[in-house]
Every structure is written in C-alpha cells, then in structure tokens.
Amino acid sequence: MPYQRSVLSLDEAHKAMDRTLQEAFKAPDRPVAIAICDDQGELVTFARMDKCAPLPSSFPLIMNCSLPGFLDRYPRQPLK
C-alpha cells in the first residue's frame, strides 16, 4: 500500500488505560471515568471506577461533537 496511516491499536489503548487506572487508583476517593479515543474521535476503550458519578445521557453526543475539536486544540504526546 502506498499510503499507510498509523492508528491507535487496541493493545496500545489497553496499555494506556492500565497506566491511567494505576494513577487513578492512587486517589480512590476521587473516582474517574476514562475514555480513550483514536485520532478520529472514535471510542476505543472506556472504564469507569466504582462509585464514579453516572455519565450524563448526552455522553454519546459529547463524544461525537466535542472530542474531535478538543483533540485539534491540544497536542498529543506518545505514550512513554
């Protein structure tokens, strides 16, 4: 193929999720919800800690409308 674009793999997303959850569990009194998306804003993996507030019913709309714009404004850094 003459053109190949690098995309976030499921394995990479799981590694990122594991590292993020490790940090989140350092403060278990502050539960979080974590969404990891690809460069197109599509959800790859999601986790919500126990006792985290429920997601708003507009969550899918937020993901589809706001995330791509958010990603355009903030530079992404590779996982170390």
N, C-alpha and C positions, 0 to 999 in steps of 0.2 A: 504494500500500500504506500503510495507516495506521501500521504499525509496521515500522521497518527497523533492524536491528542492524548496527553497523559490525563487520566481521570482518577478520582479517589476510589480505591478498591474497598471492598467490604472488609478485608483484613486490616487495611490501614485505618478505616473508620473504627473498627473494634479496638485497635491499639490506642487510638486517640481517646475513645470512650473509657477504656480501662484506666489510662493515665489521669483523665479528668475526674473520674469517680474516686480514684485514690486521693486526690486533693480534696474533693468534696467531703469524703468521709473523715477528714481531719477536723471538720466542724459539723458533727452530726446534728447539732441543734439548729443548723441552717440548711435544711434540705433544699435541693435544687432539681430542676428538670433540665436535661441536656439534650440538645438536638444537633446532630452533625449532618451537614448537607454537602452536596457536591458543588462544583463551580456553576452549575445552572440553577442552584437553589432547591434542588430536589432532595428530599429527606433520604438519608442513607441509614441512619440508626438513631434511636431515641431511647432515653432512660429517664425515669422519674424516681427519686428516692422516696422511701417510706415517709409518710407524714408531710409530703410536699403538697402545697395547695393545688387543688384541681386546676386543670388547664381550662382557659376560657373556651366557650363554644365556638368562638371565632378563630381558634388556633389554626385550622387549615387555611383560612383566608389570610391570616397574618403571615404564615409561612410562604404562601404564594405571592403575596403582594409586597411585603416589606423586606424580606430577606435578600432578594436579588439587589435591591437598592442599597441595603446595608453593606453587602459584600463589595459593591462598587466603591464605597466610600472608605473602606478600611483595608489596608494591605494585609494579605495573608502571608504567614510565615510557615516554612516547612516544619513538620514535627521533628523534634530532636530526640 
